[in-house]
Every structure is written in C-alpha cells, then in structure tokens.
C-alpha cells in the first residue's frame, strides 16, 4: 500500500489557506504550523484542517516525525529564518514563498545554513 505523502505547511495565513485547498484536492496529508493562535483558528475555520500555533522550534520538536517536504508561507521578514530552522530540523524539500530573503546577507546566511545541514 502506497504511503500518503505528507507536507509540513508553515504559516496559517491567506496564502497557507490557498495551499491547503490545493493540497487537499491532491489528497496530500498536511501538518500545519502557525505562529499566532488567532491565525491558526482562522485557518482551521477556513479549511477544516487543524493548525497548531506557537514557537516553531517547539512545534517541530513535538512532531512524531518531521516530514521531508515543507511549504513556507510566513511573512516575508521571517522566510529565511523559518527555512533555515526547517533545514536544521531535517526537512529536505522546501518550497519558499518569495522572496526567500530580504537582502544578500540574509540569503548568504540561508545558503550557509543549507550547506551546514549537508542537504545535498
């Protein structure tokens, strides 16, 4: 029996709601991690999919297994930071909403984090 793919959806705003609808239509299992309780509740109300909230590192640590694939839909100012945290947690395939970084220094730090994790 084939295993259902699972995607970690990080963020619980409007873009995450749109991704959740597409993933649901494709039959993809999702684990949704948001930051604020209000956005997580709004996400759940809009999609019917439970979203947790809180500190990302704590939510990832509480997962029984970290999915191999993630979609990052957080606010632009947190994209690079969240992506680096996911790489360090063992996520290997990540779709990052644009821009992945706000400046060259932030992008260099993200590239270094990916290199340090020996993803490739």
C-alpha positions as CSV (number, residue, x, y, z in Angstrom):
1,X,0.0,0.0,0.0
2,X,1.4,3.4,-1.0
3,X,2.0,5.8,1.8
4,X,0.2,9.2,1.6
5,X,2.7,12.0,1.1
6,X,2.8,14.5,3.9
7,X,3.7,18.1,3.7
8,X,4.6,20.5,6.5
9,X,2.8,23.7,5.8
10,X,4.4,26.5,7.8
11,X,2.2,29.6,8.2
12,X,-1.5,29.9,8.7
13,X,-2.4,33.0,6.8
14,X,-4.2,33.5,3.5
15,X,-1.5,32.0,1.3
16,X,-1.4,28.9,3.5
17,X,-5.2,28.6,3.2
18,X,-4.8,28.6,-0.6
19,X,-2.0,26.0,-0.5
20,X,-4.1,23.8,1.9
21,X,-7.0,23.8,-0.5
22,X,-4.8,22.7,-3.4
23,X,-3.0,20.1,-1.3
24,X,-6.4,18.7,0.0
25,X,-7.7,18.5,-3.6
26,X,-4.5,16.5,-4.5
27,X,-5.0,14.2,-1.5
28,X,-1.9,15.3,0.3
29,X,-1.8,15.0,4.1
30,X,-0.8,18.2,5.8
31,X,0.6,19.2,9.1
32,X,0.0,22.9,9.6
33,X,2.2,25.0,12.0
34,X,1.2,28.6,12.6
35,X,2.6,31.3,14.9
36,X,-0.4,33.1,16.4
37,X,-3.4,31.4,17.9
38,X,-5.9,33.7,16.0
39,X,-4.4,32.9,12.6
40,X,-4.3,29.2,13.4
41,X,-8.0,29.3,14.4
42,X,-8.9,31.3,11.3
43,X,-7.0,28.8,9.2
44,X,-8.9,25.9,10.8
45,X,-12.2,27.6,10.3
46,X,-11.5,28.2,6.6
47,X,-10.1,24.8,5.7
48,X,-11.3,22.3,8.3
49,X,-7.7,21.4,8.9
50,X,-6.3,21.8,12.4
51,X,-3.4,24.2,12.7
52,X,-1.2,24.4,15.8
53,X,0.4,27.6,17.0
54,X,3.4,28.8,19.0
55,X,7.1,28.8,18.7
56,X,8.2,26.9,15.5
57,X,11.0,25.0,17.1
58,X,8.7,23.8,19.8
59,X,6.0,22.7,17.3
60,X,8.6,20.9,15.1
61,X,10.1,19.2,18.2
62,X,6.6,17.9,19.2
63,X,6.1,16.2,15.8
64,X,6.3,12.4,15.9
65,X,8.3,12.6,12.6
66,X,9.4,15.6,10.7
67,X,8.1,15.5,7.1
68,X,10.7,15.5,4.3
69,X,8.8,18.3,2.4
70,X,7.6,21.7,3.5
71,X,5.9,24.8,2.1
72,X,6.9,28.0,3.9
73,X,4.2,30.8,3.7
74,X,5.1,33.0,6.6
75,X,5.6,36.8,6.5
76,X,8.5,37.8,4.2
77,X,10.5,39.1,7.1
78,X,10.6,35.5,8.5
79,X,11.0,33.4,5.4
80,X,14.8,32.9,5.6
81,X,14.8,32.3,9.3
82,X,12.0,29.7,9.2
83,X,13.5,28.0,6.2
84,X,16.9,27.7,8.0
85,X,15.1,26.2,11.0
86,X,13.3,23.6,8.9
87,X,16.6,22.6,7.2
88,X,18.2,22.2,10.6
89,X,15.2,20.1,11.7
90,X,15.8,17.7,8.8
91,X,13.3,18.9,6.1
92,X,15.0,18.3,2.8
93,X,12.5,19.6,0.2
94,X,11.2,23.1,0.8
95,X,9.1,25.5,-1.3
96,X,9.7,29.0,0.0
97,X,7.3,31.8,-1.0
98,X,9.2,34.7,-2.5
99,X,11.3,36.5,-1.5
100,X,13.3,33.8,0.3
101,X,15.4,36.5,1.8
102,X,15.2,40.3,2.1
103,X,18.8,41.1,1.3
104,X,22.1,39.5,0.2
105,X,23.3,39.0,3.8
106,X,20.2,37.1,4.8
107,X,20.4,35.0,1.6
108,X,24.0,34.2,2.3
109,X,23.1,33.1,5.8
110,X,20.3,30.9,4.4
111,X,22.7,29.3,1.9
112,X,25.2,28.7,4.7
113,X,22.5,27.0,6.8
114,X,21.6,24.7,3.9
115,X,25.3,23.9,3.4
116,X,25.9,23.2,7.1
117,X,22.9,20.8,7.1
118,X,24.6,18.9,4.2
119,X,21.3,18.7,2.3
120,X,22.9,17.9,-1.0
